[in-house]
């Protein structure tokens, strides 16, 4: 493009920003038991740092795109990124759990802005083919963080303190903020028109209209439950592996390499099934079946009296659950956008909101059960997998009914 104002930001910058915001949670997971001991709180309280973050993202993703329409893409990204940097430093200095939880909410604002507004910048500055290429590259940041951040965080926790995980985030994002200041130009030149046409009531009515659709609610239950099962693992895993089974922090960090590998494999399988023209609903069904298999493997560890076998079953089941999300998420997004042609943006926004909300619920449920960490994980995994299955059955039923009533 010849117009400098419409030149897209460097892909590397966008990938690193996504990596950093994703790492805000991934990097300190090995330090959760240390945080609980330092503040003298139970696991259910220390894990509020995860669930509060997810609940906050669930709210922010609904409105941050609209804010960027009214205020501009560039100031929205820069201000929210600065808030995240300051919040990370504040967490590293915090002396109370309420302060840490409050600053995790502030961190979530930065993550929501990077996740949503960067995609709007791509839409503003690229044609459809370039958008697809850029979005595919952005996934690298989201995938690399679960691989690298927990490993780095484990070593930081081992040699120093969990606080340095948040200093690492702040110091990593500072040069990215400077780069973003120089490289990200305003791409939304329709702010005035949007302000004149914008109606909060119409915006909320569109969300309400989507929420009244049973097919959407069924699909949201599938995605939400699958994410809740995985985030139950995220919330309990450090207590389960490090405290219950005495796995070293550094060894625990490598677990996430396998988890990320399972997701990448699942994504590849999903792509192959799509290339073979398998319907999205069928692909989701395969994902549900793999989730059920993962839940059975996790449940099987309760019959084991050998620590090594127990850890192996828990790890294998968790990898299967993560693999299943790769088969479930993209097809459900396609099903939602096709169902809501005129309200696709609102439907996807609500789907993302519900996904993060369920992620927070998964963390709270697994942390609040009065059993051992592994038993808590087993119960919550079975609960959320059954809910995902129920959502799939409802979606199949309501989808078939809608197809029969469609005059086309």
Secondary structure as UniProt FT lines:
FT   HELIX           4..6
FT   HELIX           11..26
FT   TURN            27..28
FT   HELIX           29..31
FT   HELIX           32..39
FT   HELIX           43..46
FT   HELIX           48..71
FT   HELIX           73..93
FT   HELIX           97..125
FT   HELIX           128..159
FT   HELIX           163..183
FT   HELIX           191..197
FT   HELIX           200..211
FT   HELIX           214..238
FT   HELIX           239..244
FT   HELIX           249..275
FT   TURN            276..277
FT   HELIX           280..300
FT   HELIX           301..303
FT   HELIX           307..339
FT   TURN            342..343
FT   HELIX           344..368
FT   HELIX           373..405
//
